[in-house]
Amino acid sequence: MSTLVRPRHGRMIGGVCAALANRFGTSATTMRVIFLVSCLLPGPQFLLYIALWVMFPAEGSARSSQDKSATAAW
């Protein structure tokens, strides 16, 4: 499985669904449909999306390259 990094290509809004799809080996469209269906249920889905948007580093950012170098040492 890959790390949780928002990709530069293939994102719609923030790249959170694309990052989760890459991580779990599914298509981004499937992950987006799952998110949209979950929005029909009561809960903080939009707040969770925004929190993940902030927490997941963008692909090629300084933070994501630091995470890769830290895991490469192990």
C-alpha positions as CSV (number, residue, x, y, z in Angstrom):
1,M,0.0,0.0,0.0
2,S,1.2,3.5,-0.7
3,T,1.4,6.5,1.6
4,L,-1.4,8.9,2.1
5,V,-0.4,11.8,-0.2
6,R,-2.8,13.9,-2.3
7,P,-1.8,13.4,-5.9
8,R,-1.3,16.3,-8.3
9,H,-3.2,14.7,-11.1
10,G,-6.6,13.1,-10.9
11,R,-8.0,15.2,-8.1
12,M,-11.4,16.8,-8.2
13,I,-11.5,19.2,-5.3
14,G,-8.7,18.5,-2.8
15,G,-7.5,15.1,-3.8
16,V,-8.6,13.4,-0.6
17,C,-10.7,10.7,-2.3
18,A,-7.9,10.2,-4.9
19,A,-5.4,9.8,-2.0
20,L,-7.6,7.3,-0.2
21,A,-8.2,5.4,-3.4
22,N,-4.5,5.1,-4.1
23,R,-3.9,3.9,-0.5
24,F,-6.5,1.2,-0.6
25,G,-6.1,0.1,-4.2
26,T,-9.4,1.2,-5.6
27,S,-10.5,3.7,-8.2
28,A,-10.9,7.3,-7.3
29,T,-14.4,7.2,-8.8
30,T,-15.4,4.4,-6.4
31,M,-14.1,6.4,-3.5
32,R,-16.0,9.5,-4.6
33,V,-19.2,7.6,-4.9
34,I,-18.7,6.1,-1.4
35,F,-18.2,9.6,-0.1
36,L,-21.3,11.0,-1.8
37,V,-23.4,8.1,-0.5
38,S,-22.1,8.6,3.0
39,C,-23.2,12.3,2.8
40,L,-26.8,11.0,2.8
41,L,-26.2,9.7,6.3
42,P,-26.1,12.1,9.3
43,G,-22.6,12.9,10.4
44,P,-19.6,15.2,10.0
45,Q,-18.5,13.9,6.6
46,F,-17.7,17.4,5.2
47,L,-15.7,18.3,8.3
48,L,-13.8,15.0,8.0
49,Y,-13.0,15.8,4.4
50,I,-11.7,19.2,5.3
51,A,-9.6,17.8,8.1
52,L,-8.1,15.1,5.8
53,W,-7.4,17.8,3.2
54,V,-5.4,19.7,5.7
55,M,-3.6,16.6,7.2
56,F,-2.6,14.9,3.9
57,P,0.4,16.4,2.3
58,A,0.3,17.3,-1.4
59,E,2.4,15.2,-3.7
60,G,5.9,16.7,-4.1
61,S,5.5,19.0,-1.1
62,A,8.4,19.4,1.4
63,R,6.4,17.5,4.1
64,S,5.7,14.5,1.9
65,S,9.4,14.2,0.9
66,Q,10.4,14.3,4.5
67,D,8.0,11.5,5.3
68,K,9.4,9.4,2.5
69,S,13.0,10.0,3.6
70,A,12.1,9.1,7.2
71,T,10.5,5.9,6.2
72,A,13.3,5.0,3.8
73,A,15.7,4.9,6.8
74,W,13.7,2.1,8.3
